Amino acid sequence: MNCNTKYPIVLIHGAGFRDLKWPVYWGRIPGVLEAHGAKLYYGLQDCWGSIDTNAEAIAKRIDEILAESGCEKVNVIAHSKGGLDIRKVASSLGYADKIASITTIATPHRGSKTIDMLGVIPKTYWNLAAFAINNWIRVVGDKKPDFLKLCEGFTTQKMTEFNEQNPDMPGIFYQSYACVMKHPFSDINLSTANWVVNRLEGPNDGLVSVASALWGEEQHILSGNAFRGISHLDAIDLRRSALTKKAGKGVSDICNVYVEIVSDLKNRGF
């Protein structure tokens, strides 16, 4: 498949991670895409920044990419919270004419009922956690970390407000991918979370429910072809290996999904 798109691809990471040369947030995915001809760039936004501050950083980054590449627009592939960051860039920050497509993967577009439930935890504990995380992550490189605002932004009420304020923009192709863990033990790192979210919200990837992740003109649900399914972390190739060697129905290697996404964008003229 040919991934040499008309406009460059910008990979936007989710919360809790940064764009580092090592370890690479996206695992084997960038290397595989480049081997198929893709031109890649990264968002370089904060890992614990709020949607507001990260959107501003990404907007500036897009300007840099357009100047460097000489292109008029970019294609964006965003994981998790990164999908919310780029949607705000496109609508509230007026960058719709600079973005050809937005593909979100495991993004909580409609918020999380699980986060709603966690709201019963006393604010004092949230503040203590935010103080510790914000100060630690500044040492790593975040410029404007805001752990508390980031978490509050994932409630269903906040996301309803966000969606009203940031509607899909004409001229941009929006599509989304949701992932499903087939069993709590599909990913031991997210087993408890998967069990909880499954009871509160239904099928999920260990963090984001399918119902929350689906958005846009085209909506896809990814399910592995083996026992483990596809978790929120599998979606960015955290394990750096194929999901399974088994052939047949379902996804066996997440890298193939990204190649198909970018190849399709090329075929659409993006």
For each residue, the residues with C-beta under 8 A, 3 or more apart:
1: 36 259 260 263
2: 36 37 263 266
3: 9 33 36 37 38 259 262 263 266
4: 36 37 38 39 266
5: 8 9 38 39 75 262 265 266 270
6: 71 100 266 269 270
7: 71 72 73 74 75 100 270
8: 5 39 40 41 65 69 71 74 75
9: 3 5 33 38 39 40 41 74 75 76 77 262 265
10: 40 41 42 43 61 62 65 74 75 76 77
11: 19 25 26 29 30 40 41 42 43 77 78 79
12: 42 43 45 58 76 77 78 79 82 83 85 86
13: 17 18 19 25 26 42 43 45 47 79 80 82 236
14: 17 78 79 80 81 82 106 236
15: 47 48 80 81 150
16: 47 48
17: 13 14 25 47
18: 13 25 46 47 140 141 142
19: 11 13 25 42 43 44
20: 23 24 25
21: 24
22:
23: 20
24: 20 21 27 30
25: 11 13 17 18 19 20 236
26: 11 13 29 30 236 237
27: 24 236 237 238 239 240
28: 31 32 237 240 255
29: 11 26 32 33 236 237 254 255 258
30: 11 24 26 33 34 40
31: 28 34 35
32: 28 29 35 36 255 258 259
33: 3 9 29 30 36 38 40 258 259 262
34: 30 31 37 38 40
35: 31 32
36: 1 2 3 4 32 33 259 262 263
37: 2 3 4 34
38: 3 4 5 9 33 34 262
39: 4 5 8 9 69
40: 8 9 10 11 30 33 34
41: 8 9 10 11 61 65 69 74
42: 10 11 12 13 19 61
43: 10 11 12 13 19 54 57 58 61 78 82 85 86
44: 19 57 61
45: 12 13 49 54 57 58 61 82 85
46: 18 49 53 54 57 137 142 143 144 145
47: 13 15 16 17 18 137 140 142 145
48: 15 16 133 134 137 142 145 146 147 150
49: 45 46 53 54 57 142 143 144 145 146 150
50: 53 54 144 146 149 150 153
51: 54 55 81 84 85 88 150 153 162
52: 55 56 88 149
53: 46 49 50 56 57 143 144 146
54: 43 45 46 49 50 51 57 58 81 85
55: 51 52 58 59 85 86 88 89 92 93
56: 52 53 59 60 93
57: 43 44 45 46 49 53 54 60 61 143
58: 12 43 45 54 55 61 62 85 86 89
59: 55 56 62 63 89 93 95
60: 56 57 63 64
61: 10 41 42 43 44 45 57 58 64 65
62: 10 58 59 65 66 74 89 95 98 99
63: 59 60 66 67 98
64: 60 61 67 68
65: 8 10 41 61 62 68 69 71 74
66: 62 63 69 70 71 72 73 74 98
67: 63 64 70
68: 64 65
69: 8 39 41 65 66
70: 66 67
71: 6 7 8 65 66 74
72: 7 66 98
73: 7 66 97 98 99 100 270
74: 7 8 9 10 41 62 65 66 71 98 99 100
75: 5 7 8 9 10 99 100 101 103 262 265 270
76: 9 10 12 86 99 101 102 103
77: 9 10 11 12 103 105 258 261 262
78: 11 12 14 43 82 83 85 86 102 103 104 105 107
79: 11 12 13 14 82 83 104 105 106 107 235 236
80: 13 14 15 83 105 106 107 108 207 208 232
81: 14 15 51 54 84 85 107 108 150 154
82: 12 13 14 43 45 78 79 85 86 104 107
83: 12 78 79 80 86 87 102 104 105 107 109 176 215
84: 51 81 87 88 107 108 109 153 162
85: 12 43 45 51 54 55 58 78 81 82 88 89
86: 12 43 55 58 76 78 82 83 89 90 99 102 104
87: 83 84 90 91 102 104 166 168
88: 51 52 55 84 85 91 92 93 162 166
89: 55 58 59 62 85 86 92 93 95 99
90: 86 87 93 95 96 99 102 166 169 172
91: 87 88 94 96 165 166 167 168 169
92: 55 88 89 165 166
93: 55 56 59 88 89 90
94: 91
95: 59 62 89 90 98 99
96: 90 91 99 169 170 171 172
97: 73 171
98: 62 63 66 72 73 74 95
99: 62 73 74 75 76 86 89 90 95 96 102 169 172
100: 6 7 73 74 75 172 173 265 270
101: 75 76 172 173 174 175 265 268 270
102: 76 78 83 86 87 90 99 172 173 174 175 216
103: 75 76 77 78 175 176 177 261 265
104: 78 79 82 83 86 87 107 109 174 175 176 177 213 215 216
105: 77 78 79 80 83 176 177 179 235 236
106: 14 79 80 177 178 179 205 207 208 213 232 235
107: 78 79 80 81 82 83 84 104 176 208 213 215
108: 80 81 84 111 112 154 159 207 208 209 212 213
109: 83 84 104 159 163 176 212 213 214 215
110: 156 159 160 163 211 212
111: 108 115 116 154 155 156 157 158 159 160 212
112: 108 115 116 154 155 156 197 201 208 209 212
113: 116 117 156 200 201 209
114: 117 118 193 196 197 200 201
115: 111 112 118 119 151 154 155 156
116: 111 112 113 119 155 156 157
117: 113 114 120 200
118: 114 115 121
119: 115 116 155
120: 117
121: 118 125 126
122: 125 126
123: 126 127
124: 127 128
125: 121 122 128 129
126: 121 122 123 129 130 148 151
127: 123 124 130 131 148
128: 124 125 131 132
129: 125 126 132 133 147 148
130: 126 127 133 134 146 147 148
131: 127 128 134 135
132: 128 129 135 136
133: 48 129 130 136 137 145 147
134: 48 130 131 137 138 142 145 146 147
135: 131 132 138 139
136: 132 133 139 140
137: 46 47 48 133 134 140 141 142 145 147
138: 134 135 141 142 143 145
139: 135 136
140: 18 47 136 137
141: 18 137 138
142: 18 46 47 48 49 134 137 138 145
143: 46 49 53 57 138
144: 46 49 50 53
145: 46 47 48 49 133 134 137 138 142
146: 48 49 50 53 130 134 149 150
147: 48 129 130 133 134 137 150 151
148: 126 127 129 130 151 152
149: 50 52 146 152 153
150: 15 48 49 50 51 81 146 147 153 154
151: 115 126 147 148 154
152: 148 149 155 158
153: 50 51 84 149 150 158 159 162
154: 81 108 111 112 115 150 151 158 159
155: 111 112 115 116 119 152 158 159
156: 110 111 112 113 115 116 159 160
157: 111 116 160 161
158: 111 152 153 154 155 161 162
159: 108 109 110 111 153 154 155 156 162 163
160: 110 111 156 157 163 164
161: 157 158 164 165
162: 51 84 88 153 158 159 165 166
163: 109 110 159 160 166 167
164: 160 161 167
165: 91 92 161 162
166: 87 88 90 91 92 162 163
167: 91 163 164
168: 87 91 172 174 216
169: 90 91 96 99 172
170: 96
171: 96 97
172: 90 96 99 100 101 102 168 169
173: 100 101 102 216 217 265 268 270
174: 101 102 104 168 215 216 217
175: 101 102 103 104 216 217 218 219 220
176: 83 103 104 105 107 109 213 214 215 216 218 219 220
177: 103 104 105 106 213 220 221 222 235 257 261
178: 106 205 208 209 210 213 214 219 220 221 222
179: 105 106 205 208 213 221 222 223 229 230 231 232 234 235
180: 203 204 205 210 221 222 223 229 230
181: 184 186 187 190 194 204 205 206 228 229 230 231
182: 186 223 224 227 228 229
183: 186 227 228 229
184: 181 191 192 194 195 198
185: 188 191 228
186: 181 182 183 191 194 206 224 227 228 229 230 231
187: 181 190 191 194 206 228 231 232 233 234
188: 185 191
189: 206 231 233
190: 181 187 193 194 205 206 207 231 232 233
191: 184 185 186 187 188 194 195 206
192: 184 195 196
193: 114 190 196 197 206 207
194: 181 184 186 187 190 191 197 198 204 205 206 231
195: 184 191 192 198 199
196: 114 192 193 199 200
197: 112 114 193 194 200 201 204 206 207 208 209
198: 184 194 195 201 202 203 204
199: 195 196
200: 113 114 117 196 197
201: 112 113 114 197 198 204 209 211 212
202: 198 209 210 211
203: 180 198 209 210
204: 180 181 194 197 198 201 207 208 209 210
205: 106 178 179 180 181 190 194 208 213 230 231 232 234 235
206: 181 186 187 189 190 191 193 194 197 231 232 233
207: 80 106 108 190 193 197 204 232
208: 80 106 107 108 112 178 179 197 204 205 212 213 232
209: 108 112 113 178 197 201 202 203 204 212 213
210: 178 180 202 203 204 213 214 221
211: 110 201 202 214
212: 108 109 110 111 112 201 208 209
213: 104 106 107 108 109 176 177 178 179 205 208 209 210
214: 109 176 178 210 211 219 221
215: 83 104 107 109 174 176 219
216: 102 104 168 173 174 175 176 219
217: 173 174 175
218: 175 176
219: 175 176 178 214 215 216
220: 175 176 177 178
221: 177 178 179 180 210 214
222: 177 178 179 180 230 235 251 257
223: 179 180 182 229 230 250 251
224: 182 186 228 229 230 234 243 244 250 251 252
225: 243 244 246 247 248 249 250 251 252
226: 229 243 244 246 250 252
227: 182 183 186
228: 181 182 183 185 186 187 224 231 234 243 244
229: 179 180 181 182 183 186 223 224 226
230: 179 180 181 186 205 222 223 224 234 235 243 251 254
231: 179 181 186 187 189 190 194 205 206 228 234 235
232: 80 106 179 187 190 205 206 207 208 235
233: 187 189 190 206 236 238 239
234: 179 187 205 224 228 230 231 237 238 239 243 254
235: 79 105 106 177 179 205 222 230 231 232 254
236: 13 14 25 26 27 29 79 105 233 254
237: 26 27 28 29 234 240 254 255
238: 27 233 234
239: 27 233 234
240: 27 28 237
241:
242: 245 252 253
243: 224 225 226 228 230 234 251 252 253 254
244: 224 225 226 228 252
245: 242 252
246: 225 226 252
247: 225 252
248: 225
249: 225
250: 223 224 225 226
251: 222 223 224 225 230 243 254 256 257
252: 224 225 226 242 243 244 245 246 247 256
253: 242 243 256 257
254: 29 230 234 235 236 237 243 251 257 258
255: 28 29 32 237 258 259
256: 251 252 253 259 260
257: 177 222 251 253 254 260 261
258: 29 32 33 77 254 255 261 262
259: 1 3 32 33 36 255 256 262 263
260: 1 256 257 263 264
261: 77 103 177 257 258 264 265
262: 3 5 9 33 36 38 75 77 258 259 265 266
263: 1 2 3 36 259 260 266 267
264: 260 261 267 268
265: 5 9 75 100 101 103 173 261 262 268 270
266: 2 3 4 5 6 262 263 269 270
267: 263 264
268: 101 173 264 265
269: 6 266
270: 5 6 7 73 75 100 101 173 265 266
